[in-house]
Amino acid sequence: MSRLTFSTPFMLGFDNLDRMIDQIAKTGSEGFPPYNVEQISESMLRITLAVAGYAEENLDISVEDNQLIVTGHRAEEENRQYLYKGIATRSFKKTFVLAHGMEVHRAFMENGLLCIDLLRPENTELIKKIKIETRPVKEVCFNKKGSKHGKTESD
């Protein structure tokens, strides 16, 4: 499968998308815990994770930059002898990359399911006129580091 590349000069400021795609590929392959993503309304999404056996104090939800991170930890019970063990008690970390402007509205537990509601920002069309300034011909433009960015008539 070929990967998208964002090195085209027409997509400015998207250089971190390659890193995000790599991160999604890594975290998407981990299947535990199982989860659903559903659209509740036009402006709300809900992530539901199956976390049966995990208490609220064993779960942590955080947002770092544009990532929603859900972690869970449970200690193995040493005094039990299982004939068959099919219920997972391992720790996990699930990462979801959030679009710009997405916000966590609330999180709640219900019947062994952790639900996280996300609010999607309203799509507003932004049209902004940029005024073209008139500058003297001899004025030199400088970039942020102070080096010459353009030539003047005297160069």
Secondary structure, DSSP 8 states (H G I E B T S, - for coil): -------STTSTT-TTHHHHHHHHHHHHT---S-EEEEEEETTEEEEEEE-TT--GGGEEEEEETTEEEEEE-----TT---S---S----EEEEEE--TT-EEEEEEEETTEEEEEEE-----------------TT---B-TTS-B-S--TT-
